[in-house]
């Protein structure tokens, strides 16, 4: 289950990556990639240990 705050945080990360690709490295020289806005995938894992 994803909390609303977690979803907003993940969306913020993707938005920052997209902005960086567009503004800081539009020609893909710093981080080579096939296209200006390459696909992005994020995974969030929360581990909760009981008794620690």
N, C-alpha and C positions, 0 to 999 in steps of 0.2 A: 504494500500500500504506500502510495506517495502522498506526502503532505503537500498542501498548497504552497507553503514556503519553499519546500524543496523544488517543486516544479518551477517556481519563479526564479530560484537560484540557477537551475539548469538552463532556463531560457536566457538568463543574463549572460551566462558563459558562452552560449552559442552566438548571441548577438555581438558580444565582444570579439569573438573569433571572426565573425563575418565582417565587422567593422575594420579589424586589423587587416584582413585580406584585402579589403577595398581601399583603405587609406594608406597603410604602411607598406604593403608589398603587392601592389596591383599587378606587377609583371612577374610575380612568383620567383624572384631572384633570391630572397632570403631563405624561403622554404619552397623549393621547387614542387610544383603540382601541375597536373594536366590542364586545369582550368582555373580561372580567377577565384571562383567560389567553389571549392571542392566540397564533397559531401562530408557531413559531420555526424558522428555518433557519440553519444555520452551514455555512460552507465553509472548509476549511483547504487552503492551497496551500503547498507547499514547493518552492522553486527552488534547485537546486544547480548552481552554475556551476563548471566545471572550468577550471583555469588562472588563477584569480583569487586 
